[in-house]
Amino acid sequence: MNQEEKLLQYKEKIERAKVELSQLEGEEKSLLRRLKEEHGLESVKEAKKKLDKLKAEGDEFEEKLEAKLAEIEQKYDFD
């Protein structure tokens, strides 16, 4: 394979990479738009913070639920 053929292959790879990059950028914009429309969040960073908060709330709720269940089991002598 000569240099000209190599250069043409590189050019084709670059063109494919450009197309893929463009598609990914469009997908990113679409996902960010959905994040804003559906959840009122402006960025991925904001979404991560919200997710962490929701996880913490879920963990807290689960702990309270387990405590209540243990209380009920003890009170009504469930085994």
Backbone torsions as a table, in degrees:
resi	resn	phi	psi	omega
1	MET	NA	129.7	-178.1
2	ASN	-89.2	175.1	-175.5
3	GLN	-63.5	-36.8	-179.6
4	GLU	-63.4	-42.9	178.6
5	GLU	-65.4	-40.0	176.9
6	LYS	-61.4	-44.8	-180.0
7	LEU	-62.6	-39.1	177.8
8	LEU	-64.5	-39.7	177.4
9	GLN	-63.8	-43.9	178.6
10	TYR	-62.4	-40.9	179.6
11	LYS	-62.3	-42.4	178.8
12	GLU	-64.0	-41.8	178.3
13	LYS	-62.7	-41.5	179.0
14	ILE	-63.6	-43.1	-179.9
15	GLU	-63.3	-42.5	177.8
16	ARG	-64.0	-39.1	179.0
17	ALA	-65.4	-38.2	178.2
18	LYS	-63.6	-43.0	179.2
19	VAL	-63.2	-45.8	180.0
20	GLU	-62.6	-42.3	177.9
21	LEU	-60.6	-44.0	178.8
22	SER	-61.0	-42.5	178.4
23	GLN	-64.1	-43.0	179.8
24	LEU	-65.3	-38.4	177.3
25	GLU	-64.1	-40.8	177.2
26	GLY	-64.0	-41.6	178.0
27	GLU	-64.1	-40.7	178.1
28	GLU	-60.8	-45.7	178.8
29	LYS	-60.5	-41.6	179.5
30	SER	-63.3	-44.8	-179.9
31	LEU	-66.0	-39.2	177.6
32	LEU	-66.2	-37.3	177.6
33	ARG	-64.0	-43.1	178.0
34	ARG	-64.2	-39.8	178.9
35	LEU	-59.3	-41.1	179.9
36	LYS	-71.8	-47.4	-176.4
37	GLU	-66.1	-43.7	-172.9
38	GLU	-87.3	-24.9	-174.0
39	HIS	-130.8	-3.0	178.6
40	GLY	69.4	24.8	-178.0
41	LEU	-107.3	141.1	-174.0
42	GLU	-93.7	-17.9	-174.9
43	SER	-153.1	168.6	176.5
44	VAL	-66.4	-36.8	178.4
45	LYS	-59.9	-44.9	177.1
46	GLU	-61.6	-41.8	-179.6
47	ALA	-63.9	-40.4	178.4
48	LYS	-63.7	-41.6	177.7
49	LYS	-61.6	-44.3	179.9
50	LYS	-63.3	-42.5	179.3
51	LEU	-62.7	-43.8	177.8
52	ASP	-60.7	-41.4	179.1
53	LYS	-63.9	-44.7	179.9
54	LEU	-64.6	-38.3	176.9
55	LYS	-62.8	-44.2	179.4
56	ALA	-62.2	-43.2	177.9
57	GLU	-63.2	-40.5	178.3
58	GLY	-64.0	-42.0	178.1
59	ASP	-63.1	-43.2	179.1
60	GLU	-62.6	-44.2	179.0
61	PHE	-61.6	-42.8	-179.4
62	GLU	-63.1	-41.3	177.5
63	GLU	-62.1	-44.3	179.0
64	LYS	-63.1	-41.4	179.7
65	LEU	-63.3	-44.7	179.0
66	GLU	-62.4	-39.5	178.2
67	ALA	-64.4	-43.3	179.2
68	LYS	-64.2	-42.0	179.0
69	LEU	-63.4	-40.9	177.6
70	ALA	-63.7	-39.3	178.8
71	GLU	-63.3	-45.2	-179.7
72	ILE	-65.8	-43.0	179.0
73	GLU	-60.8	-39.9	179.3
74	GLN	-70.3	-43.9	-176.9
75	LYS	-64.8	-38.8	-177.3
76	TYR	-103.8	11.1	174.2
77	ASP	56.6	48.0	174.7
78	PHE	-85.4	144.8	175.5
79	ASP	-123.0	NA	NA
